């Protein structure tokens, strides 16, 4: 396996774009990534794209908007972890020597679906009997609300501590011109926003939105031809959830624990080495539980990290400097690569007011769906270092 | 000796104060104040005649072997389906064996006793070994009608066998006439009811005594020879007048639960019989008379075996387990009487795949999971590969019923976003005693009633109604365990 570097990263501002077609959004993100990398489009040898709602050949249509054709193009669907999965495939193709220069892309336009009525009763509505979990209310807010209430019961975590995570991420997003929402909100505003799924209030749930992001991956021995600041892929781990029988309780996402451990081993690094983390804060509760599952603290101590400000910008490990899914937004297929974009920019010191000082090592954490066992369908952990 | 071996009942948790209904609709028909006393039991939004009959069946079959049952009859005049056998849904919910003879008995308020007689005769003839009779009723009265006040919801169940009976079947007498006191045409939702005094004087007061005296003459008895006389009746006035006519002493008259539950139609006779048997002593003679399109009288004698029956939650327990359904408009919304705004999320109902339902009917309607024959781990939904990470055996599963297992609440939440006519939707992760974990809706309670670690049991419920297609989907929900 060869060393692989990310040499360019770009994204469009996330938001609600009912009239900005998926292919155009993706194409614009690719242009920005190529520009950032200083790479001509003819140098791209293959492209890997994550998306869940578009019709067939989404990658090809995005590439066409970027003026790229006649190369291998791959479409990945893995729920919320679709573009992290695309990144993993892109990484493999370079690491194994099949290609020297490839794109990983994530793109999603959800609001145009809502406008056409496809999502009026929830994006995952299925006929009864084909998916008992979803028919029984295992929509995402309910799933994480269950975890949160049990966490409160087992470890004494408070509703305010969950809400404080939303305050942090919304604050971070005010410094990110690419975020869907760029408005700070107080603890009171978070607590008093509409109750969605007890104890989750509206501002503790990620919005529905649109966006696109792309990164350029390059063979390690060629990376310095293009940039003086390559960001090295130290590990890219992707696992499907195991059967859950035997797990200790509903407050641990075992696939995350296992995948993070594997990624740290591959990278030769540990959670103590991390300076920045972009994690899957689809709901405030998930961020707190992920602190524990990623090993940033022991099980049950996630609330301490909140209270001590350890995950704020300038803290020991800054989490979701971009604003996270909660405020930067969560256009499903775009999320994984957008997380990588933020960490690449952080490690290159290009994040302006939200820059984590001296960031050297970063991690992205991206979960996709729930498998038949109640564990994530896909869990991606990627460790990057400068 | 043919007779009853077990009995059960079910009364839904919600009650409505009849005066509160009258306060909402009495302005329209002021004379209805005569019916505005006591309470009526009303099904929750996710209950109907089928689900309540299943609950009564579960009460009846407590501790009994279900594979002995080879006959199932369901009596109701408020069947959720006109086509698709309602009894077959009950059969799946109760996990009865496939080789069971099943049927719906309907069209008359005496359907409950008609079904019971069919079961008794089939067992006597030897064509059935053991037959379960369930009757459930969830009738609808027009807004402002007397029926809206008098009707109540509930269910009863009786198990018939030829051995170890607690009440021996001694005989019966039936009267059938086309006396039309009310009717409901093929496309109608509400009954067309004729004038009350004419029904009482010309119908009820003649047909009920005709059946009672017919039976008494046939078996050389007097109505006064019975320890308990069960007479179905729409209001307590009817019952009082009949007791006088038959010269019954007050202690002989079985309560029709009219002030507590209401007129439960075709289920009333079985509900009253279950309540009477819960109090009966060996040697008691019991007379059941049910009115409707004529009248029907059945005569039982209680045996010594009644003292050995396991404790049932029974009618008494249900009478004390209740909550008020307020306001009145919540009731009209539960029953979809007045159009209401479901919001965009409530608008779309995904089409039900009948092939998927057929394939998974035992899992969905029977809450049947699987248990690994190698390691013994219970699992749901049915798995092919054992979920136990230390086992992983393939194709080593046997059927495993979860619906009769107690469970513990592991985590819960209230969802304000999902559409429900009774928001917020309550969900919980449930751990079953003996193993197995799944996510269920929680019903018959509010968020305040829930706490991690509390005991739950399973209840068969309407999961969704596809109004456009007239489809009722059923599944199991968790409910707090009732005391006693």
HADDOCK unambig.tbl for C-alpha pairs under 7 A between the chains (distance, minus, plus):
assign (segid A and resid 120 and name CA) (segid B and resid 344 and name CA) 5.99 0.50 0.50
assign (segid A and resid 120 and name CA) (segid B and resid 345 and name CA) 5.67 0.50 0.50
assign (segid A and resid 121 and name CA) (segid B and resid 344 and name CA) 6.89 0.50 0.50
assign (segid A and resid 121 and name CA) (segid B and resid 345 and name CA) 4.37 0.50 0.50
assign (segid A and resid 121 and name CA) (segid B and resid 346 and name CA) 6.85 0.50 0.50
assign (segid A and resid 121 and name CA) (segid B and resid 348 and name CA) 6.00 0.50 0.50
assign (segid A and resid 125 and name CA) (segid B and resid 350 and name CA) 6.73 0.50 0.50
assign (segid A and resid 126 and name CA) (segid B and resid 350 and name CA) 6.31 0.50 0.50
assign (segid A and resid 127 and name CA) (segid B and resid 350 and name CA) 5.52 0.50 0.50
assign (segid A and resid 127 and name CA) (segid B and resid 351 and name CA) 5.67 0.50 0.50
assign (segid A and resid 127 and name CA) (segid B and resid 352 and name CA) 5.09 0.50 0.50
assign (segid A and resid 127 and name CA) (segid B and resid 353 and name CA) 5.96 0.50 0.50
assign (segid A and resid 128 and name CA) (segid B and resid 352 and name CA) 5.48 0.50 0.50
assign (segid A and resid 128 and name CA) (segid B and resid 353 and name CA) 6.69 0.50 0.50
assign (segid A and resid 129 and name CA) (segid B and resid 356 and name CA) 5.68 0.50 0.50
assign (segid A and resid 129 and name CA) (segid B and resid 357 and name CA) 5.73 0.50 0.50
assign (segid A and resid 129 and name CA) (segid B and resid 360 and name CA) 6.80 0.50 0.50
assign (segid A and resid 130 and name CA) (segid B and resid 356 and name CA) 6.47 0.50 0.50
assign (segid A and resid 133 and name CA) (segid B and resid 439 and name CA) 6.96 0.50 0.50
assign (segid A and resid 136 and name CA) (segid B and resid 439 and name CA) 6.56 0.50 0.50
assign (segid A and resid 136 and name CA) (segid B and resid 440 and name CA) 5.78 0.50 0.50
assign (segid A and resid 136 and name CA) (segid B and resid 441 and name CA) 6.33 0.50 0.50
assign (segid A and resid 137 and name CA) (segid B and resid 427 and name CA) 6.83 0.50 0.50
assign (segid A and resid 142 and name CA) (segid B and resid 413 and name CA) 6.50 0.50 0.50
assign (segid A and resid 142 and name CA) (segid B and resid 415 and name CA) 6.46 0.50 0.50
assign (segid A and resid 145 and name CA) (segid B and resid 413 and name CA) 5.87 0.50 0.50
assign (segid A and resid 146 and name CA) (segid B and resid 411 and name CA) 5.16 0.50 0.50
assign (segid A and resid 146 and name CA) (segid B and resid 412 and name CA) 5.09 0.50 0.50
assign (segid A and resid 146 and name CA) (segid B and resid 413 and name CA) 5.61 0.50 0.50
assign (segid A and resid 147 and name CA) (segid B and resid 411 and name CA) 6.96 0.50 0.50
assign (segid A and resid 149 and name CA) (segid B and resid 411 and name CA) 6.31 0.50 0.50
assign (segid A and resid 149 and name CA) (segid B and resid 412 and name CA) 6.72 0.50 0.50
assign (segid A and resid 150 and name CA) (segid B and resid 411 and name CA) 5.25 0.50 0.50
assign (segid A and resid 195 and name CA) (segid B and resid 416 and name CA) 6.56 0.50 0.50
assign (segid A and resid 196 and name CA) (segid B and resid 415 and name CA) 5.93 0.50 0.50
assign (segid A and resid 196 and name CA) (segid B and resid 416 and name CA) 4.94 0.50 0.50
assign (segid A and resid 196 and name CA) (segid B and resid 417 and name CA) 5.62 0.50 0.50
assign (segid A and resid 197 and name CA) (segid B and resid 413 and name CA) 6.30 0.50 0.50
assign (segid A and resid 197 and name CA) (segid B and resid 414 and name CA) 5.22 0.50 0.50
assign (segid A and resid 197 and name CA) (segid B and resid 415 and name CA) 4.06 0.50 0.50
assign (segid A and resid 197 and name CA) (segid B and resid 416 and name CA) 5.66 0.50 0.50
assign (segid A and resid 198 and name CA) (segid B and resid 413 and name CA) 5.35 0.50 0.50
assign (segid A and resid 198 and name CA) (segid B and resid 414 and name CA) 5.14 0.50 0.50
assign (segid A and resid 198 and name CA) (segid B and resid 415 and name CA) 6.52 0.50 0.50
assign (segid A and resid 243 and name CA) (segid B and resid 387 and name CA) 5.62 0.50 0.50
assign (segid A and resid 243 and name CA) (segid B and resid 389 and name CA) 6.89 0.50 0.50
assign (segid A and resid 245 and name CA) (segid B and resid 387 and name CA) 6.10 0.50 0.50
assign (segid A and resid 245 and name CA) (segid B and resid 388 and name CA) 5.48 0.50 0.50
assign (segid A and resid 245 and name CA) (segid B and resid 389 and name CA) 6.87 0.50 0.50
